[in-house]
Amino acid sequence: MLGPVFLLVALVLYVILVVVLKSGVLDSLIQGGRTWERGSTAARIRAFGFTIVAVLSIMGTALGVEAIVEAI
């Protein structure tokens, strides 16, 4: 558990997520149709929520791929 397959998949997904976010593809989703003041409480809560979702999705996918690879 948490072997090299997990680490490889997690790193690849992290890099993909960073590239997608930097390219501005998800800006409308992140903004939620509103313009947030930088540093406001609502913006911080939204950023924290997206961080939790991103970490859970990366870890879940990496664990799933590792389980599939180990089962084969």
N, CA, C and O of each residue as an XYZ file, in Angstrom:
288
protein
N       0.846     -1.194      0.000
C       0.000      0.000      0.000
C       0.880      1.243      0.000
O       1.919      1.274      0.660
N       0.476      2.234     -0.718
C       1.213      3.488     -0.879
C       2.617      3.248     -1.419
O       3.608      3.776     -0.916
N       2.656      2.440     -2.451
C       3.925      2.122     -3.085
C       4.241      3.084     -4.211
O       3.683      4.179     -4.291
N       5.145      2.657     -5.082
C       5.585      3.523     -6.178
C       4.481      3.853     -7.179
O       4.495      4.926     -7.782
N       3.532      2.946     -7.360
C       2.425      3.225     -8.290
C       1.578      4.368     -7.749
O       1.198      5.270     -8.497
N       1.279      4.335     -6.456
C       0.504      5.407     -5.827
C       1.214      6.747     -5.984
O       0.606      7.742     -6.376
N       2.504      6.757     -5.673
C       3.254      8.014     -5.758
C       3.318      8.539     -7.181
O       3.173      9.740     -7.407
N       3.532      7.653     -8.139
C       3.601      8.068     -9.535
C       2.272      8.653    -10.007
O       2.241      9.713    -10.631
N       1.186      7.962     -9.709
C      -0.130      8.451    -10.129
C      -0.469      9.762     -9.427
O      -0.991     10.679    -10.061
N      -0.183      9.867     -8.138
C      -0.474     11.096     -7.401
C       0.326     12.273     -7.956
O      -0.214     13.370     -8.097
N       1.594     12.064     -8.268
C       2.408     13.144     -8.829
C       1.924     13.564    -10.212
O       1.871     14.753    -10.525
N       1.574     12.585    -11.033
C       1.073     12.907    -12.376
C      -0.235     13.687    -12.285
O      -0.410     14.682    -12.989
N      -1.150     13.249    -11.432
C      -2.416     13.962    -11.280
C      -2.205     15.368    -10.721
O      -2.900     16.301    -11.122
N      -1.257     15.526     -9.803
C      -0.962     16.842     -9.253
C      -0.446     17.787    -10.343
O      -0.867     18.941    -10.426
N       0.458     17.289    -11.164
C       1.010     18.115    -12.242
C      -0.096     18.486    -13.234
O      -0.162     19.629    -13.685
N      -0.956     17.534    -13.575
C      -2.063     17.817    -14.480
C      -2.986     18.869    -13.880
O      -3.418     19.785    -14.580
N      -3.291     18.748    -12.596
C      -4.155     19.716    -11.927
C      -3.536     21.112    -11.933
O      -4.232     22.096    -12.185
N      -2.261     21.204    -11.664
C      -1.585     22.507    -11.663
C      -1.604     23.124    -13.062
O      -1.867     24.318    -13.207
N      -1.330     22.329    -14.081
C      -1.338     22.840    -15.457
C      -2.730     23.330    -15.838
O      -2.870     24.397    -16.436
N      -3.759     22.558    -15.498
C      -5.130     22.949    -15.832
C      -5.513     24.230    -15.100
O      -6.131     25.116    -15.690
N      -5.160     24.338    -13.839
C      -5.507     25.541    -13.076
C      -4.753     26.765    -13.580
O      -5.324     27.852    -13.667
N      -3.488     26.599    -13.908
C      -2.694     27.729    -14.409
C      -3.159     28.185    -15.790
O      -3.005     29.355    -16.140
N      -3.729     27.267    -16.578
C      -4.185     27.637    -17.916
C      -5.506     28.405    -17.878
O      -5.893     29.010    -18.878
N      -6.197     28.391    -16.749
C      -7.429     29.162    -16.611
C      -8.675     28.437    -17.078
O      -9.727     29.057    -17.233
N      -8.577     27.142    -17.303
C      -9.721     26.376    -17.791
C     -10.850     26.346    -16.753
O     -12.025     26.414    -17.114
N     -10.505     26.246    -15.498
C     -11.516     26.101    -14.450
C     -11.836     27.405    -13.720
O     -12.438     27.372    -12.647
N     -11.448     28.542    -14.276
C     -11.670     29.809    -13.592
C     -13.145     30.076    -13.308
O     -13.488     30.548    -12.224
N     -14.013     29.783    -14.260
C     -15.439     30.038    -14.043
C     -15.995     29.137    -12.946
O     -16.853     29.557    -12.170
N     -15.507     27.899    -12.880
C     -15.957     26.992    -11.825
C     -15.452     27.455    -10.462
O     -16.190     27.430     -9.477
N     -14.216     27.868    -10.413
C     -13.638     28.315     -9.152
C     -14.287     29.614     -8.685
O     -14.567     29.780     -7.497
N     -14.528     30.537     -9.621
C     -15.162     31.807     -9.258
C     -16.627     31.620     -8.888
O     -17.169     32.388     -8.093
N     -17.270     30.611     -9.456
C     -18.666     30.348     -9.120
C     -19.616     31.421     -9.614
O     -20.676     31.626     -9.024
N     -19.255     32.108    -10.687
C     -20.116     33.150    -11.234
C     -20.025     34.478    -10.496
O     -20.767     35.410    -10.805
N     -19.141     34.569     -9.544
C     -18.973     35.802     -8.772
C     -17.526     36.248     -8.826
O     -16.629     35.463     -9.136
N     -17.314     37.489     -8.527
C     -15.956     38.008     -8.395
C     -15.656     38.127     -6.905
O     -16.333     38.856     -6.179
N     -14.645     37.409     -6.465
C     -14.308     37.383     -5.044
C     -13.220     38.404     -4.749
O     -12.291     38.595     -5.534
N     -13.356     39.049     -3.611
C     -12.273     39.929     -3.160
C     -11.135     39.058     -2.668
O     -11.341     38.096     -1.928
N      -9.946     39.407     -3.086
C      -8.782     38.613     -2.697
C      -8.587     38.693     -1.179
O      -8.522     39.782     -0.609
N      -8.498     37.544     -0.547
C      -8.276     37.486      0.895
C      -9.539     37.546      1.725
O      -9.461     37.509      2.953
N     -10.711     37.637      1.093
C     -11.949     37.684      1.872
C     -12.230     36.310      2.469
O     -11.682     35.300      2.029
N     -13.083     36.296      3.463
C     -13.406     35.043      4.136
C     -14.079     34.059      3.178
O     -13.778     32.866      3.204
N     -14.972     34.545      2.349
C     -15.663     33.662      1.401
C     -14.681     33.055      0.402
O     -14.791     31.875      0.069
N     -13.733     33.837     -0.073
C     -12.737     33.330     -1.020
C     -11.842     32.291     -0.359
O     -11.481     31.294     -0.985
N     -11.484     32.515      0.887
C     -10.642     31.549      1.598
C     -11.376     30.237      1.831
O     -10.795     29.162      1.681
N     -12.646     30.321      2.197
C     -13.435     29.113      2.421
C     -13.589     28.342      1.118
O     -13.482     27.115      1.108
N     -13.839     29.046      0.021
C     -13.986     28.389     -1.283
C     -12.671     27.734     -1.714
O     -12.680     26.611     -2.216
N     -11.556     28.416     -1.525
C     -10.252     27.857     -1.875
C      -9.937     26.631     -1.017
O      -9.406     25.638     -1.515
N     -10.262     26.704      0.256
C     -10.033     25.577      1.156
C     -10.875     24.372      0.735
O     -10.398     23.238      0.753
N     -12.124     24.624      0.357
C     -13.006     23.546     -0.108
C     -12.477     22.893     -1.367
O     -12.474     21.667     -1.472
N     -12.023     23.700     -2.335
C     -11.459     23.133     -3.553
C     -10.164     22.377     -3.273
O      -9.871     21.389     -3.946
N      -9.394     22.823     -2.300
C      -8.176     22.106     -1.929
C      -8.508     20.727     -1.385
O      -7.864     19.741     -1.742
N      -9.515     20.658     -0.521
C      -9.924     19.369      0.045
C     -10.421     18.437     -1.055
O     -10.065     17.259     -1.082
N     -11.242     18.962     -1.963
C     -11.760     18.139     -3.067
C     -10.615     17.643     -3.948
O     -10.607     16.483     -4.360
N      -9.646     18.518     -4.240
C      -8.519     18.128     -5.091
C      -7.683     17.035     -4.427
O      -7.307     16.063     -5.081
N      -7.394     17.184     -3.151
C      -6.585     16.186     -2.439
C      -7.320     14.841     -2.377
O      -6.722     13.790     -2.604
N      -8.610     14.886     -2.069
C      -9.373     13.639     -2.001
C      -9.468     12.953     -3.357
O      -9.376     11.728     -3.439
N      -9.651     13.729     -4.416
C      -9.748     13.103     -5.732
C      -8.410     12.533     -6.179
O      -8.371     11.454     -6.769
N      -7.319     13.232     -5.912
C      -5.997     12.710     -6.270
C      -5.686     11.442     -5.488
O      -5.243     10.450     -6.066
N      -5.914     11.467     -4.179
C      -5.614     10.287     -3.368
C      -6.529      9.120     -3.716
O      -6.073      7.980     -3.795
N      -7.802      9.391     -3.923
C      -8.736      8.320     -4.269
C      -8.385      7.663     -5.587
O      -8.391      6.437     -5.699
N      -8.081      8.472     -6.580
C      -7.710      7.920     -7.886
C      -6.411      7.134     -7.789
O      -6.301      6.044     -8.351
N      -5.432      7.675     -7.086
C      -4.147      6.988     -6.953
C      -4.305      5.664     -6.209
O      -3.696      4.663     -6.588
N      -5.112      5.656     -5.161
C      -5.339      4.402     -4.435
C      -6.083      3.389     -5.302
O      -5.786      2.196     -5.259
N      -7.046      3.861     -6.086
C      -7.781      2.968     -6.973
C      -6.885      2.354     -8.033
O      -6.956      1.153     -8.292
N      -6.043      3.172     -8.645
C      -5.124      2.664     -9.668
C      -4.147      1.677     -9.050
O      -3.852      0.637     -9.638
N      -3.645      2.003     -7.862
C      -2.717      1.082     -7.209
C      -3.386     -0.243     -6.875
O      -2.769     -1.298     -7.022
N      -4.626     -0.205     -6.430
C      -5.346     -1.440     -6.118
C      -5.556     -2.278     -7.365
O      -5.435     -3.503     -7.328
N      -5.870     -1.613     -8.474
C      -6.065     -2.346     -9.729
C      -4.750     -2.970    -10.198
O      -4.730     -4.119    -10.641
N      -3.648     -2.211    -10.101
C      -2.349     -2.718    -10.535
C      -1.900     -3.894     -9.663
O      -1.350     -4.869    -10.174
N      -2.132     -3.805     -8.357
C      -1.725     -4.897     -7.478
C      -2.598     -6.135     -7.656
O      -2.139     -7.251     -7.413
N      -3.850     -5.953     -8.078
C      -4.743     -7.092     -8.265
C      -4.417     -7.867     -9.535
O      -4.746     -9.046     -9.657
N      -3.778     -7.205    -10.462
C      -3.464     -7.868    -11.737
C      -2.256     -8.772    -11.595
O      -1.846     -9.411    -12.564
